[in-house]
Amino acid sequence: MTRKKLQPPADPYRLMRFVFRHALNGVMAGWAFLLALLWLDVGGLGARVHGAADGWIVVLMLAGAFGVTFSMVGIVWGVLVMLPDEPD
């Protein structure tokens, strides 16, 4: 009868690091995309935000929306391109 070798305990934070890393990448990509939209004035968005009385509130709302959306995209992208044998 052969005894199994004891495996070291799995890292309990591996999934958390994976999700956080990809979510952070997504948020940064979303904010960069928002900055490009505002800077290049696509559809007059930059001019509208600049001309608004409380433009900083609009920017915060857009940054939140873009951050949440792109963080989910980043997580999904990380899951879809993950190889089966790839150690994180």
Biopython code that builds the backbone (N, CA, C, O; Angstrom):
import numpy as np
from Bio.PDB.StructureBuilder import StructureBuilder

atoms = [
    (1, "MET", "N", (0.840, -1.170, 0.000)),
    (1, "MET", "CA", (0.000, 0.000, 0.000)),
    (1, "MET", "C", (0.894, 1.246, 0.000)),
    (1, "MET", "O", (1.781, 1.393, 0.841)),
    (2, "THR", "N", (0.644, 2.114, -0.941)),
    (2, "THR", "CA", (1.446, 3.317, -1.078)),
    (2, "THR", "C", (0.761, 4.474, -0.363)),
    (2, "THR", "O", (-0.443, 4.693, -0.488)),
    (3, "ARG", "N", (1.562, 5.191, 0.376)),
    (3, "ARG", "CA", (1.016, 6.356, 1.073)),
    (3, "ARG", "C", (1.124, 7.578, 0.170)),
    (3, "ARG", "O", (2.101, 7.745, -0.560)),
    (4, "LYS", "N", (0.121, 8.411, 0.231)),
    (4, "LYS", "CA", (0.144, 9.654, -0.537)),
    (4, "LYS", "C", (1.038, 10.657, 0.173)),
    (4, "LYS", "O", (1.092, 10.720, 1.401)),
    (5, "LYS", "N", (1.731, 11.434, -0.635)),
    (5, "LYS", "CA", (2.525, 12.513, -0.062)),
    (5, "LYS", "C", (1.590, 13.625, 0.403)),
    (5, "LYS", "O", (0.577, 13.917, -0.232)),
    (6, "LEU", "N", (1.944, 14.216, 1.491)),
    (6, "LEU", "CA", (1.154, 15.338, 1.971)),
    (6, "LEU", "C", (1.451, 16.566, 1.125)),
    (6, "LEU", "O", (2.609, 16.901, 0.875)),
    (7, "GLN", "N", (0.403, 17.221, 0.695)),
    (7, "GLN", "CA", (0.540, 18.447, -0.088)),
    (7, "GLN", "C", (0.581, 19.642, 0.861)),
    (7, "GLN", "O", (-0.094, 19.648, 1.890)),
    (8, "PRO", "N", (1.366, 20.640, 0.514)),
    (8, "PRO", "CA", (1.323, 21.847, 1.340)),
    (8, "PRO", "C", (-0.069, 22.475, 1.225)),
    (8, "PRO", "O", (-0.736, 22.312, 0.204)),
    (9, "PRO", "N", (-0.502, 23.177, 2.241)),
    (9, "PRO", "CA", (-1.844, 23.764, 2.181)),
    (9, "PRO", "C", (-1.940, 24.780, 1.043)),
    (9, "PRO", "O", (-0.999, 25.522, 0.763)),
    (10, "ALA", "N", (-3.088, 24.787, 0.408)),
    (10, "ALA", "CA", (-3.306, 25.727, -0.693)),
    (10, "ALA", "C", (-3.359, 27.152, -0.143)),
    (10, "ALA", "O", (-3.746, 27.385, 1.002)),
    (11, "ASP", "N", (-2.964, 28.077, -0.979)),
    (11, "ASP", "CA", (-2.998, 29.481, -0.592)),
    (11, "ASP", "C", (-4.455, 29.948, -0.542)),
    (11, "ASP", "O", (-5.125, 29.951, -1.575)),
    (12, "PRO", "N", (-4.957, 30.337, 0.615)),
    (12, "PRO", "CA", (-6.371, 30.717, 0.698)),
    (12, "PRO", "C", (-6.688, 32.046, 0.012)),
    (12, "PRO", "O", (-7.852, 32.337, -0.260)),
    (13, "TYR", "N", (-5.674, 32.845, -0.266)),
    (13, "TYR", "CA", (-5.902, 34.158, -0.867)),
    (13, "TYR", "C", (-5.617, 34.182, -2.365)),
    (13, "TYR", "O", (-5.583, 35.254, -2.969)),
    (14, "ARG", "N", (-5.415, 33.040, -2.960)),
    (14, "ARG", "CA", (-5.070, 32.978, -4.383)),
    (14, "ARG", "C", (-6.188, 33.559, -5.252)),
    (14, "ARG", "O", (-5.926, 34.358, -6.151)),
    (15, "LEU", "N", (-7.426, 33.160, -4.987)),
    (15, "LEU", "CA", (-8.556, 33.663, -5.764)),
    (15, "LEU", "C", (-8.750, 35.159, -5.544)),
    (15, "LEU", "O", (-9.040, 35.895, -6.488)),
    (16, "MET", "N", (-8.592, 35.606, -4.309)),
    (16, "MET", "CA", (-8.750, 37.031, -4.013)),
    (16, "MET", "C", (-7.716, 37.873, -4.762)),
    (16, "MET", "O", (-8.042, 38.926, -5.309)),
    (17, "ARG", "N", (-6.465, 37.397, -4.781)),
    (17, "ARG", "CA", (-5.424, 38.123, -5.511)),
    (17, "ARG", "C", (-5.713, 38.150, -7.004)),
    (17, "ARG", "O", (-5.521, 39.171, -7.664)),
    (18, "PHE", "N", (-6.178, 37.019, -7.534)),
    (18, "PHE", "CA", (-6.503, 36.923, -8.957)),
    (18, "PHE", "C", (-7.592, 37.935, -9.330)),
    (18, "PHE", "O", (-7.448, 38.687, -10.295)),
    (19, "VAL", "N", (-8.673, 37.943, -8.561)),
    (19, "VAL", "CA", (-9.791, 38.843, -8.849)),
    (19, "VAL", "C", (-9.370, 40.295, -8.658)),
    (19, "VAL", "O", (-9.693, 41.142, -9.491)),
    (20, "PHE", "N", (-8.659, 40.598, -7.581)),
    (20, "PHE", "CA", (-8.244, 41.972, -7.318)),
    (20, "PHE", "C", (-7.302, 42.488, -8.398)),
    (20, "PHE", "O", (-7.436, 43.624, -8.854)),
    (21, "ARG", "N", (-6.349, 41.655, -8.807)),
    (21, "ARG", "CA", (-5.389, 42.071, -9.832)),
    (21, "ARG", "C", (-6.095, 42.391, -11.144)),
    (21, "ARG", "O", (-5.814, 43.414, -11.768)),
    (22, "HIS", "N", (-7.006, 41.526, -11.563)),
    (22, "HIS", "CA", (-7.684, 41.751, -12.835)),
    (22, "HIS", "C", (-8.714, 42.881, -12.743)),
    (22, "HIS", "O", (-8.923, 43.609, -13.713)),
    (23, "ALA", "N", (-9.349, 43.026, -11.593)),
    (23, "ALA", "CA", (-10.281, 44.140, -11.414)),
    (23, "ALA", "C", (-9.535, 45.471, -11.433)),
    (23, "ALA", "O", (-10.009, 46.439, -12.027)),
    (24, "LEU", "N", (-8.384, 45.523, -10.792)),
    (24, "LEU", "CA", (-7.593, 46.752, -10.787)),
    (24, "LEU", "C", (-7.114, 47.105, -12.192)),
    (24, "LEU", "O", (-7.134, 48.273, -12.581)),
    (25, "ASN", "N", (-6.689, 46.108, -12.947)),
    (25, "ASN", "CA", (-6.307, 46.358, -14.337)),
    (25, "ASN", "C", (-7.487, 46.894, -15.137)),
    (25, "ASN", "O", (-7.324, 47.800, -15.955)),
    (26, "GLY", "N", (-8.671, 46.340, -14.905)),
    (26, "GLY", "CA", (-9.865, 46.809, -15.601)),
    (26, "GLY", "C", (-10.230, 48.234, -15.236)),
    (26, "GLY", "O", (-10.596, 49.025, -16.105)),
    (27, "VAL", "N", (-10.133, 48.569, -13.956)),
    (27, "VAL", "CA", (-10.437, 49.936, -13.520)),
    (27, "VAL", "C", (-9.469, 50.922, -14.165)),
    (27, "VAL", "O", (-9.884, 51.976, -14.645)),
    (28, "MET", "N", (-8.199, 50.589, -14.179)),
    (28, "MET", "CA", (-7.212, 51.485, -14.795)),
    (28, "MET", "C", (-7.482, 51.652, -16.292)),
    (28, "MET", "O", (-7.353, 52.754, -16.826)),
    (29, "ALA", "N", (-7.852, 50.575, -16.962)),
    (29, "ALA", "CA", (-8.182, 50.658, -18.390)),
    (29, "ALA", "C", (-9.430, 51.512, -18.601)),
    (29, "ALA", "O", (-9.488, 52.301, -19.544)),
    (30, "GLY", "N", (-10.418, 51.362, -17.740)),
    (30, "GLY", "CA", (-11.641, 52.157, -17.856)),
    (30, "GLY", "C", (-11.385, 53.634, -17.641)),
    (30, "GLY", "O", (-11.910, 54.474, -18.372)),
    (31, "TRP", "N", (-10.581, 53.953, -16.640)),
    (31, "TRP", "CA", (-10.267, 55.359, -16.394)),
    (31, "TRP", "C", (-9.428, 55.951, -17.519)),
    (31, "TRP", "O", (-9.597, 57.119, -17.869)),
    (32, "ALA", "N", (-8.529, 55.158, -18.086)),
    (32, "ALA", "CA", (-7.746, 55.638, -19.230)),
    (32, "ALA", "C", (-8.661, 55.891, -20.426)),
    (32, "ALA", "O", (-8.487, 56.871, -21.150)),
    (33, "PHE", "N", (-9.634, 55.008, -20.629)),
    (33, "PHE", "CA", (-10.584, 55.187, -21.725)),
    (33, "PHE", "C", (-11.438, 56.434, -21.501)),
    (33, "PHE", "O", (-11.682, 57.192, -22.441)),
    (34, "LEU", "N", (-11.894, 56.654, -20.271)),
    (34, "LEU", "CA", (-12.671, 57.853, -19.952)),
    (34, "LEU", "C", (-11.834, 59.109, -20.163)),
    (34, "LEU", "O", (-12.320, 60.098, -20.714)),
    (35, "LEU", "N", (-10.589, 59.071, -19.729)),
    (35, "LEU", "CA", (-9.705, 60.216, -19.931)),
    (35, "LEU", "C", (-9.529, 60.512, -21.414)),
    (35, "LEU", "O", (-9.524, 61.673, -21.823)),
    (36, "ALA", "N", (-9.384, 59.461, -22.221)),
    (36, "ALA", "CA", (-9.255, 59.657, -23.669)),
    (36, "ALA", "C", (-10.533, 60.251, -24.254)),
    (36, "ALA", "O", (-10.468, 61.129, -25.114)),
    (37, "LEU", "N", (-11.694, 59.783, -23.797)),
    (37, "LEU", "CA", (-12.960, 60.336, -24.289)),
    (37, "LEU", "C", (-13.092, 61.818, -23.946)),
    (37, "LEU", "O", (-13.524, 62.619, -24.774)),
    (38, "LEU", "N", (-12.720, 62.173, -22.728)),
    (38, "LEU", "CA", (-12.822, 63.572, -22.321)),
    (38, "LEU", "C", (-11.769, 64.436, -23.008)),
    (38, "LEU", "O", (-12.060, 65.550, -23.442)),
    (39, "TRP", "N", (-10.556, 63.923, -23.103)),
    (39, "TRP", "CA", (-9.461, 64.694, -23.682)),
    (39, "TRP", "C", (-9.665, 64.934, -25.176)),
    (39, "TRP", "O", (-9.408, 66.029, -25.675)),
    (40, "LEU", "N", (-10.128, 63.903, -25.889)),
    (40, "LEU", "CA", (-10.347, 64.018, -27.332)),
    (40, "LEU", "C", (-11.708, 64.631, -27.661)),
    (40, "LEU", "O", (-12.019, 64.861, -28.830)),
    (41, "ASP", "N", (-12.507, 64.891, -26.652)),
    (41, "ASP", "CA", (-13.817, 65.527, -26.804)),
    (41, "ASP", "C", (-14.701, 64.764, -27.790)),
    (41, "ASP", "O", (-15.277, 65.346, -28.709)),
    (42, "VAL", "N", (-14.795, 63.464, -27.583)),
    (42, "VAL", "CA", (-15.602, 62.614, -28.451)),
    (42, "VAL", "C", (-17.073, 62.929, -28.212)),
    (42, "VAL", "O", (-17.559, 62.843, -27.085)),
    (43, "GLY", "N", (-17.773, 63.290, -29.272)),
    (43, "GLY", "CA", (-19.195, 63.618, -29.166)),
    (43, "GLY", "C", (-19.473, 64.868, -28.347)),
    (43, "GLY", "O", (-20.600, 65.067, -27.893)),
    (44, "GLY", "N", (-18.484, 65.700, -28.153)),
    (44, "GLY", "CA", (-18.661, 66.909, -27.364)),
    (44, "GLY", "C", (-18.732, 66.660, -25.866)),
    (44, "GLY", "O", (-19.132, 67.543, -25.107)),
    (45, "LEU", "N", (-18.348, 65.463, -25.436)),
    (45, "LEU", "CA", (-18.438, 65.109, -24.016)),
    (45, "LEU", "C", (-17.512, 65.967, -23.159)),
    (45, "LEU", "O", (-17.911, 66.449, -22.099)),
    (46, "GLY", "N", (-16.292, 66.154, -23.612)),
    (46, "GLY", "CA", (-15.335, 66.955, -22.844)),
    (46, "GLY", "C", (-15.792, 68.397, -22.688)),
    (46, "GLY", "O", (-15.642, 68.987, -21.618)),
    (47, "ALA", "N", (-16.349, 68.963, -23.752)),
    (47, "ALA", "CA", (-16.832, 70.344, -23.688)),
    (47, "ALA", "C", (-18.027, 70.464, -22.753)),
    (47, "ALA", "O", (-18.152, 71.450, -22.027)),
    (48, "ARG", "N", (-18.905, 69.468, -22.767)),
    (48, "ARG", "CA", (-20.068, 69.503, -21.875)),
    (48, "ARG", "C", (-19.644, 69.411, -20.413)),
    (48, "ARG", "O", (-20.168, 70.127, -19.560)),
    (49, "VAL", "N", (-18.702, 68.534, -20.135)),
    (49, "VAL", "CA", (-18.230, 68.386, -18.752)),
    (49, "VAL", "C", (-17.498, 69.645, -18.314)),
    (49, "VAL", "O", (-17.674, 70.115, -17.190)),
    (50, "HIS", "N", (-16.678, 70.190, -19.204)),
    (50, "HIS", "CA", (-15.924, 71.395, -18.868)),
    (50, "HIS", "C", (-16.853, 72.592, -18.664)),
    (50, "HIS", "O", (-16.585, 73.453, -17.826)),
    (51, "GLY", "N", (-17.930, 72.644, -19.421)),
    (51, "GLY", "CA", (-18.856, 73.762, -19.319)),
    (51, "GLY", "C", (-19.876, 73.638, -18.201)),
    (51, "GLY", "O", (-20.571, 74.606, -17.892)),
    (52, "ALA", "N", (-19.978, 72.478, -17.593)),
    (52, "ALA", "CA", (-20.964, 72.275, -16.529)),
    (52, "ALA", "C", (-20.530, 72.999, -15.257)),
    (52, "ALA", "O", (-19.340, 73.144, -14.976)),
    (53, "ALA", "N", (-21.525, 73.448, -14.500)),
    (53, "ALA", "CA", (-21.218, 74.152, -13.249)),
    (53, "ALA", "C", (-20.543, 73.220, -12.246)),
    (53, "ALA", "O", (-19.602, 73.618, -11.560)),
    (54, "ASP", "N", (-21.018, 71.996, -12.163)),
    (54, "ASP", "CA", (-20.430, 70.993, -11.263)),
    (54, "ASP", "C", (-19.843, 69.859, -12.093)),
    (54, "ASP", "O", (-20.260, 68.708, -11.970)),
    (55, "GLY", "N", (-18.884, 70.189, -12.930)),
    (55, "GLY", "CA", (-18.284, 69.195, -13.811)),
    (55, "GLY", "C", (-17.542, 68.098, -13.080)),
    (55, "GLY", "O", (-17.446, 66.976, -13.577)),
    (56, "TRP", "N", (-17.019, 68.404, -11.911)),
    (56, "TRP", "CA", (-16.267, 67.389, -11.160)),
    (56, "TRP", "C", (-17.187, 66.272, -10.684)),
    (56, "TRP", "O", (-16.754, 65.126, -10.563)),
    (57, "ILE", "N", (-18.470, 66.594, -10.408)),
    (57, "ILE", "CA", (-19.420, 65.550, -10.015)),
    (57, "ILE", "C", (-19.682, 64.621, -11.193)),
    (57, "ILE", "O", (-19.773, 63.404, -11.031)),
    (58, "VAL", "N", (-19.801, 65.206, -12.372)),
    (58, "VAL", "CA", (-20.010, 64.405, -13.584)),
    (58, "VAL", "C", (-18.819, 63.486, -13.816)),
    (58, "VAL", "O", (-18.991, 62.317, -14.160)),
    (59, "VAL", "N", (-17.621, 64.009, -13.631)),
    (59, "VAL", "CA", (-16.418, 63.196, -13.824)),
    (59, "VAL", "C", (-16.367, 62.065, -12.800)),
    (59, "VAL", "O", (-16.005, 60.940, -13.147)),
    (60, "LEU", "N", (-16.723, 62.342, -11.548)),
    (60, "LEU", "CA", (-16.744, 61.288, -10.526)),
    (60, "LEU", "C", (-17.771, 60.206, -10.852)),
    (60, "LEU", "O", (-17.502, 59.018, -10.677)),
    (61, "MET", "N", (-18.944, 60.615, -11.325)),
    (61, "MET", "CA", (-19.968, 59.636, -11.685)),
    (61, "MET", "C", (-19.527, 58.790, -12.873)),
    (61, "MET", "O", (-19.715, 57.574, -12.883)),
    (62, "LEU", "N", (-18.943, 59.438, -13.869)),
    (62, "LEU", "CA", (-18.448, 58.693, -15.028)),
    (62, "LEU", "C", (-17.301, 57.767, -14.634)),
    (62, "LEU", "O", (-17.228, 56.632, -15.106)),
    (63, "ALA", "N", (-16.407, 58.246, -13.770)),
    (63, "ALA", "CA", (-15.285, 57.411, -13.334)),
    (63, "ALA", "C", (-15.781, 56.192, -12.570)),
    (63, "ALA", "O", (-15.246, 55.096, -12.737)),
    (64, "GLY", "N", (-16.791, 56.370, -11.739)),
    (64, "GLY", "CA", (-17.360, 55.229, -11.026)),
    (64, "GLY", "C", (-17.994, 54.223, -11.966)),
    (64, "GLY", "O", (-17.779, 53.018, -11.836)),
    (65, "ALA", "N", (-18.776, 54.718, -12.913)),
    (65, "ALA", "CA", (-19.444, 53.824, -13.860)),
    (65, "ALA", "C", (-18.435, 53.099, -14.746)),
    (65, "ALA", "O", (-18.547, 51.892, -14.959)),
    (66, "PHE", "N", (-17.458, 53.830, -15.257)),
    (66, "PHE", "CA", (-16.439, 53.202, -16.099)),
    (66, "PHE", "C", (-15.593, 52.230, -15.288)),
    (66, "PHE", "O", (-15.221, 51.167, -15.783)),
    (67, "GLY", "N", (-15.287, 52.592, -14.040)),
    (67, "GLY", "CA", (-14.485, 51.714, -13.193)),
    (67, "GLY", "C", (-15.173, 50.394, -12.911)),
    (67, "GLY", "O", (-14.552, 49.335, -13.013)),
    (68, "VAL", "N", (-16.451, 50.443, -12.556)),
    (68, "VAL", "CA", (-17.194, 49.213, -12.263)),
    (68, "VAL", "C", (-17.325, 48.352, -13.515)),
    (68, "VAL", "O", (-17.093, 47.144, -13.474)),
    (69, "THR", "N", (-17.698, 48.983, -14.627)),
    (69, "THR", "CA", (-17.894, 48.227, -15.868)),
    (69, "THR", "C", (-16.605, 47.577, -16.337)),
    (69, "THR", "O", (-16.586, 46.388, -16.654)),
    (70, "PHE", "N", (-15.539, 48.343, -16.384)),
    (70, "PHE", "CA", (-14.285, 47.804, -16.895)),
    (70, "PHE", "C", (-13.628, 46.843, -15.910)),
    (70, "PHE", "O", (-12.862, 45.975, -16.328)),
    (71, "SER", "N", (-13.908, 46.973, -14.611)),
    (71, "SER", "CA", (-13.360, 45.991, -13.667)),
    (71, "SER", "C", (-13.992, 44.628, -13.898)),
    (71, "SER", "O", (-13.308, 43.607, -13.820)),
    (72, "MET", "N", (-15.288, 44.600, -14.180)),
    (72, "MET", "CA", (-15.943, 43.325, -14.499)),
    (72, "MET", "C", (-15.392, 42.743, -15.798)),
    (72, "MET", "O", (-15.185, 41.535, -15.910)),
    (73, "VAL", "N", (-15.159, 43.605, -16.766)),
    (73, "VAL", "CA", (-14.564, 43.146, -18.029)),
    (73, "VAL", "C", (-13.166, 42.590, -17.773)),
    (73, "VAL", "O", (-12.790, 41.576, -18.361)),
    (74, "GLY", "N", (-12.397, 43.238, -16.909)),
    (74, "GLY", "CA", (-11.056, 42.754, -16.582)),
    (74, "GLY", "C", (-11.075, 41.393, -15.912)),
    (74, "GLY", "O", (-10.241, 40.540, -16.213)),
    (75, "ILE", "N", (-12.025, 41.182, -15.004)),
    (75, "ILE", "CA", (-12.125, 39.884, -14.331)),
    (75, "ILE", "C", (-12.518, 38.803, -15.322)),
    (75, "ILE", "O", (-11.927, 37.723, -15.333)),
    (76, "VAL", "N", (-13.517, 39.088, -16.157)),
    (76, "VAL", "CA", (-13.952, 38.104, -17.157)),
    (76, "VAL", "C", (-12.825, 37.799, -18.128)),
    (76, "VAL", "O", (-12.622, 36.645, -18.505)),
    (77, "TRP", "N", (-12.096, 38.821, -18.531)),
    (77, "TRP", "CA", (-10.962, 38.610, -19.438)),
    (77, "TRP", "C", (-9.916, 37.705, -18.787)),
    (77, "TRP", "O", (-9.386, 36.801, -19.432)),
    (78, "GLY", "N", (-9.625, 37.945, -17.528)),
    (78, "GLY", "CA", (-8.655, 37.114, -16.815)),
    (78, "GLY", "C", (-9.089, 35.665, -16.725)),
    (78, "GLY", "O", (-8.265, 34.759, -16.850)),
    (79, "VAL", "N", (-10.378, 35.438, -16.509)),
    (79, "VAL", "CA", (-10.887, 34.067, -16.430)),
    (79, "VAL", "C", (-10.849, 33.403, -17.800)),
    (79, "VAL", "O", (-10.488, 32.232, -17.911)),
    (80, "LEU", "N", (-11.217, 34.139, -18.838)),
    (80, "LEU", "CA", (-11.288, 33.546, -20.173)),
    (80, "LEU", "C", (-9.925, 33.205, -20.754)),
    (80, "LEU", "O", (-9.802, 32.228, -21.493)),
    (81, "VAL", "N", (-8.908, 33.979, -20.442)),
    (81, "VAL", "CA", (-7.590, 33.704, -21.019)),
    (81, "VAL", "C", (-6.713, 32.853, -20.111)),
    (81, "VAL", "O", (-5.567, 32.562, -20.454)),
    (82, "MET", "N", (-7.237, 32.450, -18.956)),
    (82, "MET", "CA", (-6.459, 31.649, -18.017)),
    (82, "MET", "C", (-6.247, 30.243, -18.579)),
    (82, "MET", "O", (-7.191, 29.590, -19.021)),
    (83, "LEU", "N", (-5.024, 29.802, -18.554)),
    (83, "LEU", "CA", (-4.708, 28.451, -18.995)),
    (83, "LEU", "C", (-4.969, 27.476, -17.853)),
    (83, "LEU", "O", (-4.840, 27.854, -16.689)),
    (84, "PRO", "N", (-5.334, 26.229, -18.157)),
    (84, "PRO", "CA", (-5.664, 25.284, -17.083)),
    (84, "PRO", "C", (-4.507, 25.004, -16.122)),
    (84, "PRO", "O", (-4.740, 24.800, -14.931)),
    (85, "ASP", "N", (-3.280, 24.990, -16.611)),
    (85, "ASP", "CA", (-2.137, 24.641, -15.766)),
    (85, "ASP", "C", (-1.400, 25.865, -15.242)),
    (85, "ASP", "O", (-0.379, 25.728, -14.568)),
    (86, "GLU", "N", (-1.895, 27.039, -15.537)),
    (86, "GLU", "CA", (-1.171, 28.258, -15.207)),
    (86, "GLU", "C", (-1.232, 28.549, -13.712)),
    (86, "GLU", "O", (-2.319, 28.684, -13.150)),
    (87, "PRO", "N", (-0.068, 28.644, -13.063)),
    (87, "PRO", "CA", (-0.086, 29.075, -11.661)),
    (87, "PRO", "C", (-0.199, 30.591, -11.610)),
    (87, "PRO", "O", (0.488, 31.294, -12.351)),
    (88, "ASP", "N", (-1.054, 31.087, -10.748)),
    (88, "ASP", "CA", (-1.215, 32.538, -10.652)),
    (88, "ASP", "C", (-0.019, 33.076, -10.000)),
    (88, "ASP", "O", (0.085, 34.287, -9.803)),
]
sb = StructureBuilder()
sb.init_structure("model")
sb.init_model(0)
sb.init_chain("A")
sb.init_seg("    ")
for serial, (resi, resn, name, xyz) in enumerate(atoms, 1):
    if name == "N":
        sb.init_residue(resn, " ", resi, " ")
    sb.init_atom(name, np.array(xyz, "f"), 0.0, 1.0, " ", f" {name:<3s}", serial, name[0])
structure = sb.get_structure()
